Amino acid sequence: MARLDGKVALVTGAARGQGAAAARRFVAEGAQVVVADVNDDEGAALAKEIGAVYQHLDVSAEADWAAAVETTLAAYGKLTVLVNNAGTLHFSELAKTTLADYRRVIDTNQIGAFLGMRSVVEPMERAGGGSIINVSSVEGLAAVPFLIAYTASKFAIRGMTKVAALELGAKNIRVNSVHPGMIDTKMVRDAAGGIDVDLSAITKKLALNRAGQPDEIANLVLFLASDESSYCTGAEFVADGGATATHALKI
């Protein structure tokens, strides 16, 4: 039996990168999937390719979340898995970070995760339970320079995950956070200088000496979406190539 038979999943930021990898894997494992993103062309193309439903979703907008849940229920009759994957990355020194840039990151990463969790409580409870997977980051566990807004948002996701897990456990809704490290996605490459940038200068200090791939995060998300993780809630799941195993004195 496929590992997600009977599951209905809404995956945000699913047009590319980690979200797309999760959506593909979910469908392959038997789930019915709604691909949600603001990138309509790529998102719709992916949904068509894998046999999913596409939904435009700006995760910072309450009305968009209501529409996404409505679309999911209309298409599949229930909602049992949410992957809060949508995110944005912004590098800037603290002293040079504008309020507008700070708020833009918080709106997508933190507010988006909050609205997503809040939006699925009722349908998951009606379905008899579910799994919420919040994509945080290693920057939700420790810090690096120039990521003041991103780090704030990812720490917030980590904390909100624990509150939600405590509140929703009695409803049979599990809530966990995933903490990827350096994953080779377009968002990371764009932030690092462009699609052709050499990531080895960044990854050479990692225990595994390489960047991770979106499929490697999808494997972890799959586990948390499945009943295999039935006793996991309020926890942090790290896939970072060893980034958090060291400290600043490593040479």
Residue pairs with C-beta under 8 A, 6 or more apart in sequence:
1 30
2 28
2 29
2 30
3 29
3 30
3 222
3 226
3 228
4 26
4 29
4 30
4 31
4 81
4 222
4 225
4 226
5 29
5 30
5 31
6 30
6 80
7 26
7 30
7 31
7 32
7 80
7 81
7 225
7 226
8 31
8 32
8 33
8 34
8 72
8 76
8 77
8 78
8 79
8 80
8 81
8 127
9 23
9 26
9 31
9 32
9 33
9 34
9 79
9 80
9 81
9 82
9 83
9 225
10 33
10 34
10 36
10 55
10 68
10 69
10 72
10 79
10 81
10 82
10 83
10 120
11 19
11 22
11 23
11 26
11 33
11 34
11 35
11 36
11 83
11 85
12 19
12 36
12 37
12 57
12 59
12 82
12 83
12 84
12 85
12 86
12 112
12 116
13 19
13 36
13 37
13 59
13 85
13 86
13 87
14 20
14 22
14 23
14 35
14 36
14 37
14 43
14 46
14 83
14 85
15 35
15 37
15 39
15 42
15 43
15 46
16 39
16 42
16 185
16 186
17 183
17 185
17 186
17 187
17 214
18 85
18 135
18 180
18 183
18 185
18 214
18 217
18 218
18 221
19 35
19 37
19 83
19 85
19 86
20 35
20 46
20 214
21 213
21 214
21 215
21 217
21 218
22 83
22 85
22 217
22 218
22 221
22 222
23 33
23 35
23 46
23 47
23 50
23 52
24 46
24 50
24 218
25 215
25 218
25 219
25 221
25 222
26 33
26 81
26 222
26 225
27 33
27 50
27 51
27 52
29 222
29 226
31 81
31 225
32 52
32 75
32 76
33 47
33 50
33 52
33 53
34 52
34 53
34 54
34 55
34 68
34 71
34 72
34 75
34 76
35 43
35 44
35 46
35 47
35 50
35 52
35 53
35 54
35 55
36 43
36 54
36 55
36 56
36 57
36 68
36 86
37 43
37 54
37 56
37 57
37 86
38 56
38 57
38 58
40 54
40 56
43 54
43 56
44 54
46 52
46 54
47 53
47 54
48 54
53 71
53 72
53 75
53 76
55 67
55 68
55 71
55 72
56 64
56 67
57 64
57 65
57 67
57 68
57 86
58 64
59 65
59 84
59 86
59 108
59 111
59 112
59 113
59 115
59 116
60 107
60 108
60 111
60 112
60 115
61 115
62 115
65 115
65 116
65 119
66 119
68 119
69 79
69 119
69 120
69 123
72 79
72 123
73 79
73 123
78 123
78 126
78 127
79 120
79 123
79 124
79 127
79 130
80 124
80 127
80 129
80 130
80 131
81 130
81 131
81 132
81 133
81 225
82 116
82 117
82 120
82 124
82 130
82 131
82 132
82 133
83 133
83 135
83 221
83 225
84 112
84 113
84 116
84 117
84 132
84 133
84 134
84 135
84 157
85 135
86 108
86 109
86 112
87 108
87 109
87 112
87 135
87 153
87 187
88 104
88 105
88 108
88 109
88 150
88 187
89 105
89 147
89 150
89 187
89 188
89 191
90 97
90 101
90 104
90 105
90 147
90 149
90 150
90 191
91 146
91 147
91 191
92 98
92 101
92 146
92 148
92 149
93 145
93 146
94 148
97 148
97 149
101 149
102 148
102 149
102 152
104 149
105 149
105 150
105 152
105 153
106 149
106 152
106 153
106 156
108 153
109 150
109 153
109 154
109 156
109 157
110 152
110 153
110 156
110 157
110 160
113 134
113 156
113 157
113 160
114 160
116 132
117 132
117 134
117 160
117 164
117 175
120 130
120 132
121 168
121 171
121 173
124 130
124 132
124 171
124 173
125 171
125 173
128 172
129 171
129 172
129 173
129 174
130 172
130 173
130 174
131 173
131 174
131 175
131 176
131 224
131 225
131 229
132 161
132 164
132 168
132 173
132 174
132 175
132 176
133 176
133 177
133 178
133 221
133 224
133 225
134 157
134 160
134 161
134 175
134 176
134 177
134 178
135 157
135 177
135 178
135 180
135 217
135 221
136 154
136 155
136 157
136 158
136 161
136 177
136 178
136 179
136 236
137 150
137 154
137 179
137 180
137 181
138 179
138 180
138 181
138 238
138 240
138 243
138 244
139 147
139 150
139 151
139 154
139 155
140 151
140 154
140 155
140 157
140 158
140 177
140 179
140 236
141 158
141 179
141 236
141 238
141 244
142 244
143 151
144 151
157 177
158 177
158 179
158 236
161 175
161 176
161 177
161 234
161 236
162 175
162 234
164 175
165 174
165 175
165 176
165 233
165 234
165 235
166 234
168 174
168 175
169 233
169 234
174 224
174 229
174 230
174 232
174 233
175 233
175 234
176 224
176 229
176 232
176 233
176 234
176 235
176 236
176 237
177 235
177 236
177 237
178 217
178 220
178 221
178 224
178 237
178 239
179 236
179 237
179 238
179 239
179 240
179 244
180 212
180 217
180 239
180 240
181 206
181 212
181 238
181 239
181 240
181 241
181 243
181 244
182 188
182 199
182 202
182 203
182 206
182 211
182 212
182 240
182 241
182 243
183 211
183 212
183 213
183 214
183 216
183 217
184 199
184 211
184 212
184 213
184 214
185 214
186 195
188 199
188 211
189 195
189 196
189 197
189 199
192 199
192 202
199 211
202 211
203 209
203 210
203 211
203 241
205 246
205 250
206 240
206 241
206 242
206 243
207 241
207 242
207 245
207 246
208 241
208 242
209 241
210 241
211 241
212 239
212 240
212 241
216 239
217 239
220 237
220 239
223 229
224 232
224 237
238 244
